Amino acid sequence: MSRNLILGGALTAIFVMAALLSFVWTPQSVEAMNIAGRLQPPSAANLLGTDHFGRDILSMLMVGARTSIAVALVAVGIGMGLGVPLGLAAAARRGGMLDEVIMRMNDLIFAFPSLVIAILITAVFGPSATNAIIAIGIFNIPVFARITRGAALSLWKREFIMAARVAGKTRTRISAEHILPNVANLLIVQGTIQFSLGILAEAGLSYVGLGAQPPLPSWGRMLADAQTMVALAPHVALIPGLTIVAMVLGLNLLGDGLRDALDPRLRVVRT
């Protein structure tokens, strides 16, 4: 087992457990304000200090982890759930009208970053965590579609696929029974990478006010609220920023470790 897989898995597990723990316990209520104790440095009473409203930063981070992980996880689920079937369908009909339509739609979505899509959605429906999920999820669809199509195209030329076609199996059945299991490892690794990008995207959308709305804590909004107070209380901005870095780093290391573990050729080369 690689060091990247161990370290990435450990970092990711810490944040996931903190998010799960926040459902039943936090050091203090995230809605409890103490103006007299605002901008306090880390202490025994508040392990990571307090923000500009006197709220406990550790509690805010725990609940914020729940928000970020939920948004990124559902968004990746949307991207994978729609992108993978589209990629399989495009590969099965390579060069046909269906393949062309799917790829051109992917190009159209790629032309608009998730932030632009979020602005368009929130302009109509208003800012919220749900709309952030939709925006990030839409952006993930062409990513998984392209990855799936590229991997599937090489498999369609293999002998076992030709044998399945000779046996009378339809393209849809071949895609489900033979293509998908052989690209699953690649999709798992890509899903981990997109999960980390989803965390960043959620933080970015919340930073500009398009993500989770108060009173729901969010790492991105914690950074936005702290940007004018860096000189007075640096920890208010540093702690959420380092938390985002650690979470994304852990997911990237986890993805790199999974890639090595699931692909024997890479494991041999690195050893």
PyMOL commands that set and color helices and strands:
alter all, ss='L'
color gray80, all
select helices_A, chain A and resi 3-21+35-37+57-92+97-110+114-125+129-155+159-166+171-207+219-226+234-262+264-270
alter helices_A, ss='H'
color red, helices_A
deselect
rebuild
show_as cartoon
